[in-house]
């Protein structure tokens, strides 16, 4: 098989969450363990950092990878889903995984696919581990796909575990209460491995403390170590002044990931780096400052309050659940624009009503859908949104919607595309 045939095989042959939803989610680690055993356990051949959380784990993963790479460490990065290209999921020092490796790996693992019958995600996890082992990375940042306890990535014993936050998402698989969701995320906390929790929440803090006590893991809440003293925008960067809870020091950081919600992620990243120093990693302030200012360039991250066009301003954001959309709405309140145009689509298995309820009513909407089975039909979404006083029209795909929005918008308007990672990934 050539590369395109290989990718088609992986997408079509294997149960895929983006296409099928919960039916593709395997509620145990048996398949991943079997695959990695067949590969002689590549995940044991390099150091890792494990990242879980409802929102922010992608940004935190990329910022950490940027810092470690800048500090001179050969750094692997595994994230999901991809926006444009499957190879985005597996990177080393910002470079995409090679097509040749994907072809060779798939051919090698094909007999085991027939016997083990793994999901698409289980195969990609094993593929990432094998690639990082072959590339002899110094450290790999491993982002969970869904949850933590039963996530396919949860067969590693990392140097550090990080849980960014807990919010409502994937409730059909993780539970309907924040405490239940936190229990699933807490599953990545390992024996004697320190864990950083990004945000303290009264409903979930004890879940993490109890799990840390059970596993003799040092636990640190990032927002109890530092706080955001001030911030401002300057030259397409977000300048953030971070204060320490234990002294009067204020330190300035400039982020090219400039959504205001990145201030929370910054606190998580800074505490994670602090903990890594205890593990012997040599990371100094100059590494951190440079990496945070150039994270997008170093790692290739896209879709986080990303401005792709000016006059009118067009912004992409992968926010796709209640907490993520709340953060986007907060961002909108900070920006000057004339008219707001929102191109919006969601997948069927999200808490759609909760999201529609918090979307701004003064915007004009272009309801649309990603070209996947899980996508909610645009016309159905439009009719559902009308019950929340959200008005607009529907379009069969995001690029038709964007073309229409650009025709309607004036130069001082803002066009926002959000609601689904897959929708953002289809923007041309």
C-alpha positions in Angstrom: 0.0 0.0 0.0 1.1 3.6 -0.6 0.5 6.3 2.0 -3.0 7.3 0.8 -4.1 3.6 0.7 -2.6 3.1 4.2 -4.5 6.1 5.7 -7.7 5.0 4.0 -7.2 1.5 5.4 -6.7 2.9 8.9 -9.7 5.2 8.7 -12.1 2.7 7.1 -11.0 -0.6 8.6 -10.8 0.4 12.2 -13.5 1.7 14.6 -12.9 5.5 14.7 -14.4 7.7 17.4 -14.6 10.8 15.2 -16.8 8.8 12.8 -18.7 6.5 15.1 -18.6 8.1 18.6 -19.0 6.0 21.7 -19.2 2.7 19.7 -15.5 3.1 18.9 -14.4 3.6 22.5 -12.9 0.5 24.1 -13.5 0.4 27.9 -10.3 -1.4 28.8 -6.6 -1.4 28.0 -6.4 -5.0 26.8 -6.0 -4.2 23.1 -3.4 -1.5 23.6 -1.4 -3.8 25.9 -1.6 -6.6 23.3 -0.5 -4.3 20.5 2.4 -2.9 22.5 3.4 -6.4 23.6 3.6 -7.4 20.0 5.9 -4.4 19.4 8.1 -5.3 22.4 6.7 -2.5 24.5 8.2 0.6 22.9 6.5 2.8 25.5 9.1 1.6 28.0 12.0 2.9 25.9 11.7 6.6 26.5 10.5 9.1 29.2 7.0 10.6 29.1 4.8 13.3 30.5 1.1 12.3 30.5 -1.6 15.1 30.0 -5.3 14.7 30.7 -8.1 17.2 31.2 -11.4 18.4 29.7 -10.0 21.5 28.0 -6.5 22.9 27.6 -4.6 19.7 27.3 -3.7 20.3 23.7 -2.4 23.8 24.4 -0.5 22.6 27.6 1.0 19.7 25.7 2.3 21.9 22.9 3.6 24.6 25.2 5.5 22.0 27.2 6.9 20.4 24.0 8.0 23.8 22.8 9.9 24.5 26.0 11.5 21.1 26.2 12.6 21.2 22.6 14.0 24.7 23.1 15.9 23.4 26.1 17.7 20.9 23.9 15.7 17.8 24.5 14.6 15.6 21.6 10.8 15.8 22.2 8.0 13.6 21.0 4.4 14.9 21.0 1.3 12.8 20.6 -2.0 14.6 20.4 -5.5 14.0 18.9 -7.5 14.6 16.8 -5.6 16.1 13.9 -6.9 19.1 12.0 -5.7 18.6 8.5 -3.2 15.8 8.3 -3.1 12.5 10.2 0.7 13.0 10.7 -0.1 16.0 13.0 -0.8 13.4 15.7 2.8 12.2 16.0 5.6 14.7 16.0 9.3 14.8 17.0 10.8 18.3 17.5 7.8 19.8 15.7 8.3 17.6 12.6 5.4 15.4 11.4 5.8 11.7 11.5 7.0 10.4 8.2 4.7 8.7 5.6 7.2 5.9 5.2 7.1 5.0 8.9 3.2 5.0 8.8 3.2 2.6 5.8 5.8 0.3 7.3 4.2 0.3 10.8 0.8 -0.5 9.4 2.1 -3.4 7.3 4.0 -4.8 10.3 1.0 -4.5 12.6 -1.6 -5.7 10.0 -1.7 -9.4 11.2 -2.3 -8.2 14.7 -5.1 -5.9 13.6 -6.9 -8.9 12.2 -6.5 -10.9 15.5 -6.8 -8.1 18.1 -9.3 -6.0 16.3 -8.3 -2.7 17.8 -9.8 0.7 17.4 -8.3 3.4 15.3 -7.1 5.3 18.4 -5.5 2.2 19.9 -3.5 1.7 16.7 -2.4 5.4 16.6 -1.2 5.2 20.3 0.9 2.1 19.5 2.1 3.8 16.4 3.2 6.9 18.3 5.0 4.8 20.9 6.9 2.8 18.2 7.9 6.0 16.4 9.2 7.7 19.5 11.2 4.6 20.4 12.7 4.4 16.9 13.5 8.1 17.0 15.1 7.7 20.4 13.4 10.8 21.9 14.6 12.1 25.2 11.0 12.8 26.3 7.5 12.5 24.8 4.4 14.5 25.7 1.4 12.1 25.6 -2.0 13.6 25.5 -5.0 11.4 26.5 -7.7 11.0 24.0 -10.7 10.6 26.2 -10.9 10.4 30.0 -7.8 8.9 31.5 -8.3 5.7 33.5 -9.3 3.6 30.5 -7.7 5.8 27.8 -5.4 3.8 25.5 -2.4 6.1 26.4 -2.7 5.0 30.1 -0.2 2.2 29.9 2.8 4.5 30.4 4.6 5.3 33.7 5.4 9.0 33.2 7.9 11.3 34.8 5.0 13.6 35.5 1.2 13.5 35.2 -0.8 16.7 34.4 -4.6 17.2 34.7 -5.5 20.6 33.3 -9.1 20.9 34.5 -12.4 19.2 34.8 -15.6 20.2 32.9 -18.6 18.6 31.2 -17.7 16.7 28.1 -18.2 13.1 26.9 -20.7 12.5 29.8 -22.1 9.5 28.0 -18.8 7.7 28.6 -17.3 9.5 31.6 -20.2 10.3 33.9 -22.7 13.1 34.4 -21.2 14.6 37.5 -17.9 16.5 37.8 -16.8 14.1 40.5 -17.4 11.1 38.2 -15.5 12.8 35.3 -12.6 13.6 37.7 -12.4 10.0 38.8 -11.8 9.0 35.2 -9.2 11.7 34.6 -7.5 10.8 38.0 -6.8 7.4 36.5 -3.6 8.7 35.0 -2.1 9.3 38.5 0.6 6.6 39.0 2.4 5.2 42.0 5.1 7.6 43.2 4.7 9.9 40.2 4.0 13.6 40.9 0.9 15.1 39.5 0.1 18.7 38.6 -3.6 19.8 38.7 -4.2 22.9 36.7 -7.4 24.3 38.3 -8.7 23.8 41.8 -12.4 23.0 41.9 -14.3 22.3 45.1 -16.2 19.4 43.6 -13.1 17.6 42.3 -10.1 18.6 44.4 -10.6 15.8 46.9 -10.9 13.2 44.1 -7.3 14.0 43.1 -6.0 14.3 46.6 -7.5 10.9 47.5 -6.0 9.3 44.4 -2.6 10.9 45.1 -2.6 9.6 48.7 -3.5 6.1 47.5 -0.6 6.1 45.0 1.9 8.0 47.2 2.0 10.7 44.4 3.0 14.3 45.2 0.2 16.5 44.2 0.4 20.2 43.4 -2.5 22.5 42.3 -1.0 25.0 39.9 -3.4 27.8 40.7 -2.3 27.7 44.3 1.3 28.3 43.4 1.0 31.3 41.1 -1.7 33.7 39.9 -2.3 36.0 37.0 -1.5 39.6 38.2 -2.1 41.3 34.8 -2.2 40.8 31.1 -2.4 42.8 27.9 -2.3 42.3 24.1 0.6 43.7 22.2 1.7 43.0 18.6 -0.4 39.8 18.3 1.1 38.4 21.5 -0.6 38.0 24.9 1.6 39.5 27.6 1.0 37.9 31.0 2.4 38.9 34.4 2.5 36.0 36.7 2.8 36.4 40.5 4.0 33.9 43.0 1.7 33.1 46.0 4.8 32.8 48.3 6.7 36.1 47.5 6.2 39.4 45.6 7.9 38.3 42.4 6.1 39.2 39.1 7.4 37.6 35.9 6.3 38.5 32.4 5.6 36.0 29.7 4.6 36.6 26.1 2.4 34.0 24.4 1.7 33.5 20.7 -1.3 31.4 21.8 -3.2 34.5 22.6 -6.7 33.4 23.7 -7.3 34.8 27.2 -8.0 31.2 28.4 -4.3 30.5 27.8 -3.6 32.3 31.1 -4.9 29.3 33.0 -2.9 26.9 30.8 0.2 29.0 31.5 0.0 28.5 35.2 -0.3 24.7 34.6 2.7 24.8 32.3 4.9 26.8 34.7 4.2 24.4 37.5 4.8 21.3 35.3 8.2 22.8 34.3 9.0 23.5 38.0 8.2 19.8 38.8 10.3 18.6 35.9 13.3 20.5 37.3 13.1 18.3 40.4 13.4 15.3 38.1 16.7 16.6 36.7 15.5 18.4 33.6 17.7 21.4 32.8 15.2 24.2 31.8 16.0 27.8 32.4 14.0 31.0 32.1 15.3 31.9 28.6 14.1 28.5 27.3 10.6 29.2 28.7 10.4 32.8 27.4 11.5 31.9 23.9 9.3 28.8 23.6 6.1 30.4 24.9 6.5 33.3 22.4 7.0 30.9 19.5 4.9 27.8 20.4 2.9 27.8 17.2 6.1 28.0 15.1 7.9 25.4 17.1 5.1 22.8 17.4 2.7 23.7 14.5 -0.3 24.1 16.8 -3.4 25.7 15.2 -7.0 26.4 16.0 -6.6 28.1 19.3 -8.1 31.6 18.8 -6.2 31.7 15.6 -6.7 34.7 13.3 -6.5 33.6 9.7 -7.8 36.7 7.9 -8.1 40.5 8.5 -10.7 43.1 7.5 -13.0 41.4 8.4 -11.2 39.4 11.2 -11.7 35.6 10.8 -10.9 33.5 13.9 -10.7 29.7 14.3 -11.2 28.1 17.7 -11.6 24.4 18.4 -13.8 25.0 21.4 -16.5 22.3 21.3 -18.0 21.8 24.8 -19.7 23.9 27.4 -16.6 25.1 29.2 -14.7 25.7 26.0 -17.5 27.8 24.6 -17.7 29.8 27.8 -14.1 30.7 27.4 -14.7 31.8 23.8 -17.6 34.0 24.9 -15.4 35.6 27.6 -12.8 36.3 24.8 -15.4 37.9 22.6 -16.2 40.4 25.5 -12.6 41.6 25.3 -12.6 42.4 21.6 -13.8 45.4 19.7 -15.8 44.7 16.6 -19.0 45.9 14.8 -21.1 42.9 13.9 -20.4 39.3 15.1 -20.8 36.4 12.6 -20.5 32.9 14.1 -20.1 29.9 11.9 -21.1 27.0 14.1 -21.4 23.2 14.0 -21.4 20.4 16.6 -21.3 16.6 16.7 -24.4 14.8 17.9 -23.1 13.4 21.1 -22.2 16.7 22.8 -24.4 18.5 25.4 -25.7 20.7 22.6 -28.4 22.5 24.5 -25.9 23.6 27.2 -23.7 25.1 24.6 -26.6 26.8 22.7 -27.8 28.4 25.9 -24.5 30.4 26.4 -23.8 31.5 22.8 -24.2 35.2 22.2 -27.7 36.1 21.0 -26.6 39.3 19.2 -24.6 37.3 16.6 -25.8 36.2 13.2 -25.3 32.5 12.8 -24.2 30.3 9.9 -25.1 26.8 11.0 -23.1 24.1 9.3 -21.6 20.6 9.8 -18.3 18.7 9.5 -18.2 16.0 6.8 -18.3 13.1 9.3 -21.1 10.8 10.4 -21.1 12.2 14.0 -21.9 15.7 12.8 -25.3 17.1 13.7 -27.1 18.1 10.5 -26.9 21.8 10.0 -30.7 22.3 9.5 -31.5 20.4 12.7 -28.9 22.5 14.6 -30.4 25.7 13.2 -33.9 24.7 14.3 -32.7 23.7 17.8 -30.8 27.0 18.1 -33.9 29.0 17.3 -35.3 27.9 20.7 -32.4 29.8 22.3 -33.0 33.0 20.2 -30.1 32.3 17.9 -30.9 33.3 14.3 -29.3 32.6 11.0 -29.2 30.2 8.1 -27.7 26.7 7.5 -25.1 25.6 5.0 -23.9 22.2 3.9 -20.2 22.7 4.7 -18.0 25.2 6.6 -16.4 26.7 3.5 -19.7 27.6 1.9 -20.7 29.2 5.2 -17.4 31.1 5.4 -17.8 32.3 1.8 -21.3 33.6 2.7 -20.1 35.3 5.9 -17.2 37.0 4.1 -19.8 38.4 1.6 -22.0 39.7 4.4 -19.3 41.0 6.7 -17.9 44.5 6.8 -14.2 45.2 7.5 -14.8 45.9 11.2 -16.8 42.7 11.7 -15.6 39.5 13.4 -16.3 36.1 11.9 -15.8 33.2 14.4 -15.7 29.5 13.4 -16.1 27.1 16.4 -18.1 24.2 17.9 -16.2 21.3 16.5 -12.5 20.4 16.0 -13.5 18.6 12.8 -15.3 21.7 11.5 -12.3 23.9 12.1 -10.1 21.3 10.4 -12.1 21.5 7.2 -11.6 25.3 6.7 -9.7 25.8 3.5 
